[in-house]
Amino acid sequence: MSERRFEAVIFDFGGVITASPFEAFNRLEEERGLPADFIRRVNAANPHDNAWARFERAEIDARRFDVLFEAEAEAMGHPLEGRAVLAVLSGAIRPAMVRALGQLAGAGYRLACITNNVPAGHGAGMARSDDTKDAYEQVFARFEHVIESSKAGVRKPDPRIYQMMCGHLGLEPAQCVYLDDLGINCKPAAALGMAAIKVTSGAQALADLSQLVGLDLG
């Protein structure tokens, strides 16, 4: 019997285990009469040192984020307070992904999670409500190890966060599969030697992952 290529599957949380937060951002933009993807554009400007990046590293608190994000949004032509963005962050968990976690664990794969999040909300994943907190914590309990940017002080795409995970797992990057909905976060994982999957939908992610691990996760 041939040796298995991978030992661990490492998941992003928002946009992979849960529906994409960008969907919620688009709804907020529509409600406020803002251009589509405006929030993403604000967060993409000065991506390593803007309000969003600093908040994900826990360098500022929610009150300071509210002020700084609003100033950044106004500088790009539209008023939008940061607290409104935080209010829509939590995404619905994808049941098919949760089922896949069970299948992977049953087949002997180790499971982990690297997530960029902000120090606002409650419990694992910084949920926005008690119900969401409970649901998130049930999923987080399935992972052998979780790295949250707001607690680690480092965020994707910094290569150090992927190296931290490999260190915790005691594995080489080449022994790991990594899933993320942002290409910019997949690139450093792939550069280190991980098999990176860019997630565009739950079905696509599970199909691609199935091919890599030799399981039918669909």
Secondary structure, 3 states (H helix, E strand, C coil): CCCCCCCEEEECHHHHHECCHHHHHHHHHHHHCCCCCHHHHHHHCCCCCCHHHHHHCCCCCHHHHHHHHHHHHHHCCCCCCHHHHHCCCCCCECHHHHHHHHHHHHCCCEEEEEECCCCCCECHHHECCHHHHHHHHHHHCCCCEEEEHHHHCCCCCCHHHHHHHHHHHCCCHHHEEEEECCHHHHHHHHHHCCEEEECCCHHHHHHHHHHHHCCCCC
